[in-house]
Each structure stands twice: as C-alpha cells, then as structure tokens.
C-alpha cells in the first residue's frame, strides 16, 4: 500500500489532486473511497465554514461510481476521483470538462447575496461564509465558498470566475492559489468579456492539470529566466504597508530589483466597460501594458491593497484596485500565497503575464512556493 493510499484512507486534507488522480488511476484506491472521505471532511467543517450553497451527496457518489467503472474499463483520467467545489451560478463549460476528466463535484459553493454592491463575501442559509484563517473576516468574493473550501482542506480544487478580482481576491485572503485565464481562452466567453474562469488550488501542479483539462491543450514550456517588474501600488492604489512589504518579500524570488511602473486608476474604465461605453483610460492602460510586456515577462503586485474585512463589509476600502485593470486588459493573472499580516490573515502576491502565457504564471507560483515560508501556520477552520 502506497503512502498516498494511506493518506487518502486516513482522510488527510493536504493531499493534492495530481496524487489523488494517480492513485485512483492505478487502482490503489477508488473514486468512491476518495469521495466518501471528502464528504466526511465537508460534514465536519461546513457548520462553521459555510462554504457550500448546496451539497449533493447522492450525485457525488454516483459520479464516483461511474469513474470507477471507467477506470475498470481501462480508461486513464487526468483528474480521476478528484473532489471539487463548483461556484454557484457558473457557466457549464468548466464543470463539464472537469467531470469528463474524472472530477467529482461535491456541490455548489457560496457566492454573495443580492443585497450589497460589494461582492467580497459569500453566504448560505446558515449565514456568511467564513475565512478559514480568520473566521471573524470574510474569505473575499465572489468566489467565496470555492476559496474557503480549498483553504480548509475540503477539496483540493474548486472552480471560480473573476470579473474584477473575484477569484484572485478570495485566493489571496484564504491563502491559496487563484488563477484567471486570458480573456477569451474559453469558448463560452468573448475576448472582450471582463470575466474569466479559472481554478482555486493549494498546489501549482493541481492548477496546471486543471488548466490543461479546461483549456483542452498543453500549456507549453515556461519562459526561461523571466524578467519581472514589481509595483506596490500601480501608481494609484492606497496599499497598506504590511500588504506591500509581505508581498514584496515573496516577490524577491522573481523580481530582486524595485522598478517604477504605473497605470491610470481603472475604476472609471471598468464601470464604462460594464456599460459598453468607450473609455480612454482603458486604451491608455492597454498601451502601457503592451509597452511593459514588450520588454518584461511578468508584472508583480500585492493582490489586494488591504486585508480581509469583517463580515459587516469593507467600508470605503476598494479591494479590487490592484486586480481589475487586468480584467480590462484581458491578461492572465494569478494570486500566490505570500505570507501573513500581523493579525494572522493571509496576504497574496499577484503575478500578471502576457496574453496566453498561463504557463509563466504557474512557473512563478512554483518558484515562489519553493522559498520556505516565514512561519508554519494552519487555518483555524480545517477539515
């Protein structure tokens, strides 16, 4: 019996998706067994976490049985038996491709309700979704439950959608990876759509496997010795010093030197784009980004200018100020765990790459993850 099999049978939360798939494909364990353990983890933490809008135990076990039948027929599935959370209200394409690849959806994860203009929260009928690291704070949003479920160890992967940072922000605040793909990379969204899909994960290799399945292609080789540019505020954001310093410390693995790069504040351009109105701010920022990426391979910033807010709301802080420029430009971007602030809340490092270069984002995540973290912490809510 392999170590991976033993860990699955013990229900250990930190097992990654790639290992689960390898073990299920080998026949050392079954998708049904993996799914039962995941449902046990979910049942244990969900009353406190509130990460799921709906859980369908019967459907999950039925799907797992079908995967085991496919494996028995000799099929090899890239994500065999991997339990996932699916963002509530998401379009079908991501889910369908993941299920074909062997994933087992446990249910739909929480998103914000309709009652507030700010979207950095989630809830189900039991109350607000809690941040696994700091339960008195929000996990972010709108992919709130997906990020919380991955951070708490319920699932190794979950789906998300990012329209202004709503995948990267909860990834940052929950201490996991969150990657939005290049605009138009999936056929269910237009190239000029502000929203882009992507995974929430704990491991870069899991995010890579997810993208290969969802995008339907090999990601290719990353750029060798990429040139990276760092900006703490993009020239306009009011970034907290602790957020900037924590992200900068992790960014040194990629960008040892400080640089001077700025954009125009994209807030008016984002709202204009939502209304399908022309905007010179978007055009100017796209020009500056094209100039930057003609010379550099990566742009690095803190993911958010501020820490996660309480469940009562963000006040006047704009947590999207460092993320939504790249929804307007369509560049792929990832949030990578960078460390913790003085209150024990996670901080994220955002990395932006050229269009179509998701492989460079994953290479950056591996490079940053290879640097030992400054402390060894575990979430307060953990399966």
C-alpha positions as CSV (number, residue, x, y, z in Angstrom):
1,X,0.0,0.0,0.0
2,X,1.5,3.4,-1.0
3,X,1.9,6.4,1.3
4,X,-0.6,8.3,-0.9
5,X,-3.2,5.5,-0.4
6,X,-2.7,5.5,3.3
7,X,-3.2,9.3,3.4
8,X,-6.4,9.0,1.4
9,X,-7.8,6.4,3.7
10,X,-6.8,8.5,6.7
11,X,-8.7,11.4,5.2
12,X,-5.7,13.7,5.3
13,X,-6.7,17.2,4.0
14,X,-3.4,18.2,2.3
15,X,-3.3,15.6,-0.4
16,X,-3.1,17.2,-3.8
17,X,-5.3,16.5,-6.9
18,X,-2.5,15.1,-9.0
19,X,-1.7,12.4,-6.4
20,X,-5.3,11.5,-5.9
21,X,-5.7,11.0,-9.7
22,X,-2.6,8.9,-9.9
23,X,-3.7,6.7,-7.0
24,X,-7.2,6.2,-8.4
25,X,-5.9,5.5,-11.9
26,X,-3.5,2.9,-10.5
27,X,-6.4,1.1,-8.8
28,X,-4.7,1.5,-5.4
29,X,-7.9,3.2,-4.2
30,X,-11.3,4.1,-5.6
31,X,-13.0,7.3,-6.5
32,X,-15.9,6.3,-4.2
33,X,-13.5,6.0,-1.3
34,X,-11.9,9.4,-2.0
35,X,-15.4,10.9,-2.3
36,X,-16.6,9.5,0.9
37,X,-13.6,10.9,2.7
38,X,-14.2,14.3,1.1
39,X,-17.8,14.3,2.2
40,X,-16.8,13.4,5.7
41,X,-14.4,16.4,5.7
42,X,-17.2,18.7,4.4
43,X,-19.7,17.5,7.0
44,X,-17.1,18.2,9.8
45,X,-16.3,21.8,8.9
46,X,-19.4,23.0,7.0
47,X,-21.4,24.1,10.0
48,X,-18.7,26.6,10.9
49,X,-17.3,27.3,7.4
50,X,-20.5,27.7,5.4
51,X,-18.6,27.3,2.1
52,X,-21.3,25.3,0.2
53,X,-24.6,26.6,-1.1
54,X,-25.8,23.0,-1.9
55,X,-24.2,19.6,-1.3
56,X,-25.5,16.6,-3.3
57,X,-24.0,13.5,-1.6
58,X,-26.0,11.0,-3.8
59,X,-24.9,12.7,-7.0
60,X,-21.3,12.8,-5.9
61,X,-21.2,9.1,-5.0
62,X,-23.0,8.2,-8.3
63,X,-20.4,10.2,-10.2
64,X,-17.6,8.5,-8.3
65,X,-19.0,5.0,-9.1
66,X,-19.1,6.0,-12.8
67,X,-15.4,7.0,-12.6
68,X,-14.5,3.7,-11.0
69,X,-16.3,1.9,-13.8
70,X,-14.4,3.9,-16.4
71,X,-11.1,3.1,-14.7
72,X,-12.0,-0.6,-14.6
73,X,-12.6,-0.5,-18.4
74,X,-9.0,0.7,-18.8
75,X,-9.6,4.5,-19.2
76,X,-6.9,6.9,-17.8
77,X,-8.5,10.1,-16.5
78,X,-6.3,13.1,-15.8
79,X,-8.3,14.1,-12.7
80,X,-9.7,10.7,-11.7
81,X,-11.7,10.8,-8.5
82,X,-10.7,14.4,-7.5
83,X,-13.4,16.0,-5.4
84,X,-14.2,19.6,-6.4
85,X,-16.4,22.5,-5.5
86,X,-18.3,24.3,-8.3
87,X,-19.0,28.0,-8.0
88,X,-22.8,28.6,-7.8
89,X,-24.2,30.2,-10.9
90,X,-21.2,29.4,-13.0
91,X,-21.5,28.6,-16.7
92,X,-21.4,24.9,-17.6
93,X,-18.2,24.5,-19.7
94,X,-15.7,24.3,-16.8
95,X,-17.7,21.8,-14.9
96,X,-18.5,19.6,-17.9
97,X,-14.8,19.4,-18.9
98,X,-13.7,18.7,-15.3
99,X,-16.3,15.9,-14.9
100,X,-15.2,14.3,-18.2
101,X,-11.7,14.3,-16.9
102,X,-12.8,12.4,-13.7
103,X,-13.6,15.1,-11.2
104,X,-16.4,14.6,-8.6
105,X,-18.4,17.7,-7.8
106,X,-19.5,17.7,-4.2
107,X,-21.9,20.6,-4.7
108,X,-22.1,24.3,-5.4
109,X,-20.0,26.8,-3.4
110,X,-21.3,30.1,-2.0
111,X,-21.3,33.5,-3.6
112,X,-22.5,36.9,-2.4
113,X,-26.2,37.6,-2.0
114,X,-28.0,40.3,-3.9
115,X,-28.2,42.8,-1.0
116,X,-24.9,44.7,-1.3
117,X,-23.0,46.5,-4.1
118,X,-19.7,45.0,-2.8
119,X,-19.1,41.4,-3.7
120,X,-16.2,40.3,-1.4
121,X,-18.3,37.9,0.6
122,X,-20.4,34.8,0.4
123,X,-23.2,33.2,2.4
124,X,-25.6,30.2,2.6
125,X,-28.8,29.8,4.5
126,X,-26.8,29.3,7.7
127,X,-25.0,32.7,7.5
128,X,-21.9,34.3,6.0
129,X,-19.1,32.2,4.6
130,X,-16.1,32.4,7.0
131,X,-12.5,32.8,6.3
132,X,-10.7,29.6,7.4
133,X,-7.7,31.5,8.7
134,X,-9.6,34.3,10.5
135,X,-13.2,33.3,10.9
136,X,-14.3,36.8,12.0
137,X,-13.3,38.0,8.5
138,X,-14.7,37.4,5.0
139,X,-13.0,35.0,2.6
140,X,-13.4,37.5,-0.2
141,X,-15.6,37.0,-3.2
142,X,-17.3,36.5,-5.3
143,X,-15.7,33.0,-5.4
144,X,-16.0,32.9,-1.7
145,X,-17.0,29.4,-1.0
146,X,-14.6,27.9,-3.5
147,X,-11.6,29.6,-1.9
148,X,-12.8,28.8,1.6
149,X,-13.4,25.1,0.8
150,X,-9.9,24.7,-0.8
151,X,-8.2,26.6,2.1
152,X,-10.0,24.4,4.7
153,X,-8.9,21.2,3.0
154,X,-12.4,20.1,2.0
155,X,-11.4,19.8,-1.7
156,X,-8.0,20.3,-3.5
157,X,-9.6,22.2,-6.4
158,X,-12.6,24.4,-7.0
159,X,-13.9,26.5,-9.8
160,X,-14.0,30.2,-9.9
161,X,-14.8,33.2,-12.2
162,X,-13.1,36.5,-12.0
163,X,-14.7,39.7,-13.2
164,X,-12.8,42.3,-11.2
165,X,-10.6,40.2,-8.9
166,X,-13.4,37.9,-7.7
167,X,-11.2,34.8,-8.0
168,X,-7.8,36.3,-7.1
169,X,-9.1,38.3,-4.0
170,X,-10.6,35.3,-2.2
171,X,-7.5,33.3,-3.1
172,X,-5.3,36.0,-1.5
173,X,-7.4,36.3,1.6
174,X,-7.7,32.5,2.0
175,X,-4.0,31.7,1.4
176,X,-4.5,29.6,-1.8
177,X,-3.7,29.9,-5.5
178,X,-6.2,31.6,-7.7
179,X,-5.6,32.0,-11.5
180,X,-7.8,33.7,-14.1
181,X,-7.1,32.7,-17.6
182,X,-6.6,35.0,-20.6
183,X,-9.8,36.7,-21.8
184,X,-11.4,34.6,-24.5
185,X,-9.4,31.5,-23.7
186,X,-12.6,29.5,-23.2
187,X,-15.2,29.4,-25.9
188,X,-18.1,30.3,-23.6
189,X,-16.7,33.8,-23.0
190,X,-15.9,36.5,-25.6
191,X,-12.4,38.0,-25.8
192,X,-13.8,41.4,-24.6
193,X,-15.7,39.9,-21.6
194,X,-14.4,41.2,-18.3
195,X,-15.0,37.9,-16.6
196,X,-12.6,34.9,-17.0
197,X,-12.7,31.5,-15.4
198,X,-10.0,29.6,-13.5
199,X,-9.1,27.3,-10.6
200,X,-8.6,27.8,-6.9
201,X,-6.0,25.3,-5.7
202,X,-3.4,24.7,-3.0
203,X,-0.7,23.3,-5.3
204,X,0.7,24.8,-8.6
205,X,0.7,21.3,-10.2
206,X,-3.0,20.9,-9.5
207,X,-3.8,24.3,-11.1
208,X,-1.7,23.2,-14.1
209,X,-3.6,19.9,-14.5
210,X,-6.9,21.8,-14.1
211,X,-6.0,24.3,-16.9
212,X,-4.8,21.6,-19.3
213,X,-8.2,19.9,-18.9
214,X,-10.4,23.0,-19.1
215,X,-8.4,24.8,-21.9
216,X,-8.0,21.5,-23.8
217,X,-4.3,21.9,-24.6
218,X,-0.8,21.5,-23.3
219,X,0.3,24.7,-21.5
220,X,3.8,24.6,-23.1
221,X,7.1,25.4,-21.6
222,X,7.5,28.5,-19.4
223,X,9.8,31.4,-20.3
224,X,13.4,30.7,-19.2
225,X,14.7,33.3,-16.7
226,X,11.7,35.6,-17.0
227,X,12.1,39.3,-16.4
228,X,9.7,40.5,-13.7
229,X,8.7,44.0,-12.7
230,X,7.4,44.9,-9.2
231,X,4.9,47.6,-8.3
232,X,3.4,48.0,-4.8
233,X,0.5,50.3,-5.9
234,X,0.5,50.5,-9.8
235,X,0.9,54.3,-9.2
236,X,-2.6,54.9,-7.7
237,X,-3.7,52.3,-5.1
238,X,-3.6,53.1,-1.4
239,X,-1.7,49.9,-0.4
240,X,-1.3,49.1,3.2
241,X,2.4,49.0,4.2
242,X,2.1,45.5,5.6
243,X,0.4,44.1,2.5
244,X,3.1,45.7,0.3
245,X,6.0,44.5,2.5
246,X,4.7,40.9,2.8
247,X,4.1,40.6,-0.9
248,X,7.4,42.2,-1.8
249,X,9.3,39.8,0.4
250,X,7.9,36.8,-1.6
251,X,8.3,38.7,-4.9
252,X,12.1,38.9,-4.5
253,X,12.3,35.3,-5.7
254,X,11.2,36.7,-9.1
255,X,12.0,40.4,-9.1
256,X,15.0,41.3,-7.0
257,X,15.1,45.0,-8.0
258,X,12.4,47.7,-7.5
259,X,11.1,49.4,-10.6
260,X,8.8,52.2,-11.4
261,X,5.6,51.2,-13.3
262,X,2.2,52.8,-13.2
263,X,-1.2,52.7,-14.7
264,X,-4.2,55.0,-14.6
265,X,-6.8,54.2,-12.0
266,X,-9.0,51.7,-13.9
267,X,-12.2,52.2,-11.8
268,X,-14.0,54.5,-14.3
269,X,-12.9,52.3,-17.2
270,X,-14.2,49.2,-15.5
271,X,-17.7,50.7,-15.0
272,X,-17.6,52.2,-18.5
273,X,-16.8,48.7,-19.9
274,X,-19.7,47.2,-17.9
275,X,-22.0,49.8,-19.6
276,X,-20.4,49.1,-23.1
277,X,-19.2,52.7,-23.2
278,X,-15.8,53.8,-24.7
279,X,-13.0,54.8,-22.3
280,X,-9.7,56.5,-22.9
281,X,-8.4,55.1,-19.6
282,X,-8.7,51.5,-20.8
283,X,-6.9,52.4,-24.1
284,X,-4.1,54.2,-22.2
285,X,-3.6,51.4,-19.7
286,X,-3.5,48.8,-22.5
287,X,-0.8,50.9,-24.3
288,X,1.3,51.0,-21.1
289,X,0.9,47.2,-20.5
290,X,1.8,46.5,-24.1
291,X,4.9,48.6,-23.7
292,X,5.8,46.8,-20.4
293,X,5.3,43.3,-21.8
294,X,7.4,44.1,-24.9
295,X,10.4,44.1,-22.5
296,X,9.3,42.2,-19.4
297,X,7.6,38.8,-18.9
298,X,5.8,39.3,-15.6
299,X,4.3,42.1,-13.6
300,X,4.1,41.7,-9.8
301,X,1.9,43.5,-7.2
302,X,0.2,42.7,-3.9
303,X,-3.1,41.0,-4.8
304,X,-5.1,43.4,-2.6
305,X,-4.2,46.8,-1.1
306,X,-5.9,45.8,2.2
307,X,-6.5,42.8,4.5
308,X,-9.8,40.9,4.5
309,X,-12.6,43.0,6.1
310,X,-15.1,41.9,8.7
311,X,-18.5,40.4,7.8
312,X,-20.2,43.8,8.1
313,X,-18.5,45.0,4.9
314,X,-15.4,46.8,3.5
315,X,-16.3,50.3,4.4
316,X,-14.6,52.7,2.0
317,X,-11.7,50.4,1.0
318,X,-11.6,49.2,-2.6
319,X,-10.1,45.7,-2.5
320,X,-10.3,45.4,-6.3
321,X,-7.9,48.4,-7.0
322,X,-4.9,46.2,-8.0
323,X,-6.8,43.4,-9.8
324,X,-9.5,44.9,-12.1
325,X,-7.1,46.5,-14.6
326,X,-6.2,43.0,-15.8
327,X,-9.9,42.2,-16.4
328,X,-10.0,45.2,-18.7
329,X,-6.8,44.3,-20.4
330,X,-7.5,40.5,-20.6
331,X,-4.1,39.4,-19.3
332,X,-3.9,36.2,-17.3
333,X,-3.1,36.7,-13.6
334,X,-2.6,34.6,-10.5
335,X,-2.6,35.2,-6.8
336,X,0.0,33.3,-4.9
337,X,0.2,32.9,-1.1
338,X,2.8,35.4,0.2
339,X,2.6,35.1,4.0
340,X,0.5,36.6,6.8
341,X,-0.2,40.0,8.3
342,X,0.1,41.0,11.9
343,X,-3.4,39.6,12.6
344,X,-2.7,36.2,11.1
345,X,-4.6,36.9,7.9
346,X,-3.1,35.7,4.6
347,X,-1.6,38.1,2.1
348,X,-1.4,37.4,-1.7
349,X,1.2,38.2,-4.3
350,X,-0.3,38.9,-7.8
351,X,1.6,37.9,-10.9
352,X,0.4,39.0,-14.4
353,X,1.7,37.6,-17.6
354,X,1.5,38.2,-21.4
355,X,-1.7,37.0,-23.1
356,X,-1.8,33.3,-23.4
357,X,1.1,32.7,-21.0
358,X,-0.6,30.9,-18.1
359,X,2.4,28.6,-18.0
360,X,4.6,31.5,-16.9
361,X,2.2,32.2,-14.0
362,X,2.4,28.6,-12.9
363,X,6.2,28.7,-13.1
364,X,6.2,31.8,-11.0
365,X,3.9,30.1,-8.4
366,X,6.4,27.1,-8.3
367,X,9.3,29.5,-7.8
368,X,7.7,31.4,-5.0
369,X,6.4,28.2,-3.4
370,X,10.0,26.8,-3.4
371,X,11.1,29.6,-1.0
372,X,10.4,28.4,2.6
373,X,7.6,30.4,4.2
374,X,8.4,32.7,7.2
375,X,6.2,30.7,9.5
376,X,4.3,27.4,9.7
377,X,0.6,28.1,10.3
378,X,-2.6,26.1,9.8
379,X,-6.2,27.5,9.3
380,X,-8.4,28.0,12.3
381,X,-11.2,26.1,10.4
382,X,-9.7,23.0,9.0
383,X,-11.1,19.6,8.0
